[in-house]
Amino acid sequence: MKGFALLLTVVALGLLSCAENQHIGVLQESDHAIAKHSEVCVGASEEDIAGLFDRWNDSVQTGDPHKVVANYASKSVLLPTVSSKPRVTALEKEDYFHHFLENGPSGRIDSRTIELDCNSAIDEGLYTFTFQKTGASVKARYTFTYKWDGTQWLITSHHSSAVPVEEAPPEEEHHAVAQHPEDCVAATEDEIAALFDRWNDSLKSGNPHRVMANYAPKSVLIPVSSTRPRLTLDEKEEYFRHFLKHRPVGRVVSRTIVLNCNTAIDEGLYTFRFTDNGADVRARYTFIYKWDGNEWLITSDHASVLPPKE
């Protein structure tokens, strides 16, 4: 089972970039002009984005699920730490937090990586929750993605997963917001969905170099069965070298796709078949892509074991 969990981790790594007809690892430019639109991008710093976790954490400590859910965009996905069910609607999220808040949780960031894009941002890493009612302390991995809605930053994706055994909205005063323009490449949900197929095809090649061609130089991999986020390309390639030995083939079971200016999120549930032994493994995934001017590349890959059904 340890091997399968490790494999799962890798699985989460993938949705990449580029057109459906491109070959993995070979980034080809389109023969046609790329459709784009202009967008005015709000100015934000890493400190601004880091402060959004504090805002969310403060709402958690009120014990009021309504205040917690106010941090989430109307179209957003919550993949909770201890539930196998993705929470898509506000009512589903509120139901989850109603139970989660009963033990008086309070969160603390242990390590993080923040990436800023046009009107979107990613904050991911490791955090610890202490529960006042029980005194328990729980470590977990997290990925928050945020989107600027014209007035405030809201969560569009929240993936939280237990740390594996080592392999072994309150009202705010509105101020003038700094902005800048950006040309945003046009993309459809079908084009983003196809990036998983492209990544999956690179897995079938058995070549870790071809898999790594799907990832941006600055990207984060949070594997299924490791406590250590993989930040460098060498760290990711080393992980895939072992993962590919089991000849994995992935299939998306359910997904939600959110499109932003030059970024996109694809997240949900998937299954991997390992052809070396016929094993099937189910997991949750969050892939975040970024347009680098020529192609879509993975900037964040978070995979986690599917928790027992509630």
N, C-alpha and C positions, 0 to 999 in steps of 0.2 A: 504493500500500500504506500510505503514511503516513496517508492519510485514513481507510482502513479500520481501522487500529489505533486511531486516535482515536475512531472510532465505537465500537469494542469497549469502550473505557473507559467510555463513557457507559452502555453496555449494562448493565455491572455494577451500575449504580446502581439498579436498581430494585426492589423488592418493597415494597409499602407497607403500608397498614393498612386497617382497616375491613372491613365485611362485603362479601360477594360482590355484593350487590345495590346497593351504593352507587355513586354516580357519582364519577369522579376529580375531585379538587379541591373537592368538596362533601362535607363530613363530616356525615353525618346520624346522629342518635342513634336507637338501636333503640327500637321501640315496646314492647319487653319488657325486663324487668329483666335485667341482665347477670349471668350465673352467675359466682361468685367462690369462692375458698377462701382460708383463712388460712395463712400460712407465717411461720416465725420466721427472720429474716434476720440473718446474721452481720455484725458490724461490721467494716469494712475501710477503710483509707485508701488514697490514691493511692500512697503510699510502699510499702504492703504489696503492692499489685498490681505496682508497678514491680520489687519484689524477686523476683517470680516469674520474670521474664526472667533475672535473675542466677542463680537456682536452675537454670533450664533450661540456661543457658550453661555453668555449672559442670559439669553432667552431660555436656554435649557435649565438654568438655575432658578428661574421663576417658577418652574413646575407647571407652567401653562402650555399645553400642546399647541394652542392657537398662536401664541407668540413665536413658538419655534417654527411652525409651518409658514409664518409670515416671511421667513428668510428665503423661501423657495419660490422660484418662478412658477407660473401656472402650468407651463410645459416643462416638467423636470422629472428626473428619475432618482429614487432613493433605493440603493442596494444595501440593506442593513447588515450589521455584523452577524446577527443571530436569527435571520429569517431567510427562507429560501424564496420568498415571494418579492419580486420587484414592486416598489410602491410608486405608482404613476400619478394617481389623482391626489388632490389635497386631503380628501377624506381618508384615503389609504395611509398617507403619511401621518395624519393626525392619530389614527388608530394605533400605529406603531409607537409614536411618541407618548401616547397616553400611558402605555405599559412601561416604556423605557424610563419615564420620569418618576415612576413610583418609588424608586430607590434613591432618589436625590443625587443624580450624577453631576460631576464637575470634570471638565476636560483640561488637559495640558499638552501642548505640543512638545514633542521630544526632538524631532528633527524634521526639516521641511525643505522643499524646493519649490520656488514660485516662478511662473512664466507669464509674461504679459503679452497680450495680443490686442488687436483692434476690438474694443468693447467686450473683450472676454479675457479670462485669466484662469490659471490653474494653480492650485495650492495642494501639494501632496507630500506625504511622508509618513511619520510614525507619531501616534499620540497615546496618552494614557488617561483612562477615566477612573476616578475614585467615587465610590458610591457611599454617600453619607449614612444611609440607613443600615447598610450591612458592613461597612468598613472595607469592602473588597476593592481591589485595584486591578484593572484590566488594561493590558496593552493591546493596540491594534494598528493596522495600516489604514491610511485614508487617502482619498482623492476627492477634492472639491473643485468643481468648475463653476465659474461665475460669469454672468452676462450683465452688461449695463443696459437697463431698460429705458434710458432717457432721463431717469430721475435717481435711480439707486442701483447698486449691485445686488443681484439675486442669484441664488444657487440654481444651476440648471442640472447638475449631476453631483451626487454624493454616494461614493462607493466606500464602504467601511468593511474591513475584514479582519478576523482574528489573526494575531501573529502566530504563524506555525511554529511547531517545535523546530529548533534550528536543525537543518537537514543534518541534520541528523534527522413684525419689524417695528421695534420701537420707533417712534417718530423722531426724525432728525431734521435739524435746521439745514435748509438748502442754500448753498453758496454757489457763486459763479464757478463753473467747471471748465478746467482747461481742456481744449480739444485740438485734434489735428485731423486732416483728411487722409484717407487711404483708398486705393483702388482695390476692390474686392473681387476675386475671381468668382465667376458664376459656377455653381455646382448643384446637382440634384441629389435627392436621397438615394436614388438608384446608383449614381456614380460613387457615393461614399460607401454604400453597401458592397459594391464590387471590389473595394480595397481589401476586404477580408478575403475574398476569393483569390486575389492576387497574392496576398500574404500566405494563404493556405497552399497555393500552388508552389510557392518557394519552399515551404516545409517539405512538400513531397519530393523536391529535388534532393533532399538530404544534405544540401550544401549550406553551412551556416553563413558563408559570405553572402549568398543570395538572399537569405533571410534578413541579414543586417542591412541590406540595401533598402529595406523598407523603413528604416528608422532615421530620424533626424540626428545630427551629431550631438545636439543637446536634447536628450530625451530621458525619460525615467521608466524603468521596468520594475513593477512590484509583483514578484512571482507568487505562485500559489503556495509553495512549500518552503519559502525562505524568509528569514527575518530581515534580510539585508536588501534594500532597494538597489538595483543595478543602474548606475549612472553613466558609465563610460561604454563606448562601443565594445571595447575588449571584454568588459565584464558581461555584457549581454551575449557576445559571441561565445564566450566560454560556457555560458548557461545553455545556449542552443546546441552546442556541440554534443552535450550529454542528452539533451531532450530528443534530438533527431535520431539517436541510436534506436529509439523505439518506433520509428517510422509513423509519426502521428498524422492523422487526417481529421480536420475539424469540420463541424457543421453547426450553423447558427440555428437555435431553436426558437428564440423570440428576441426582438430587438426594438429599440427606440433610437431614432436618429435626430439630432439637433444641428442645424446649419447656422454658422455665424460668419462674420467677415473673415475670410481666409483661415478659418478653423472649423472643425466639425467634430461631433461626438457620436459614436456608435456604441451602444451598450445594451446588455441583456444577458441571455443565457445561451450557452453553447455546449456541445458534446464533442469529445474527441475519441476516435477509435485508434488504438495502437495496433498496427498490423503485425508487429512482431509476436504478440501474444493474444490478440483478439479482444483485449480489454476495452471497455467503454467507460469514460469518465465525464461527469457533468460538472459544470462550473459556471460562475458569473464572470462577466467581462466588461471592461470599460476601455475603449480605444479612443484616443483623442488625436486628431490629425491637424496638420498645419500645412498651408500652401507656402512653399519656399520661393515662389516666383517662377518655377518650372514644373513642379510636381507636388503631390500630396505625400507627406511623410508622417510617420507615427511620432508624436511628441510625448505621449504618455500611454502606458499599457499596464493595466491593473487587473490581475486575475485572482479569483478566490474560490475556495472549495464551496460547493453548494451546501448551506447548512441544512440540518434536518427540518422537515416540514413542521410548521407550528401545529 
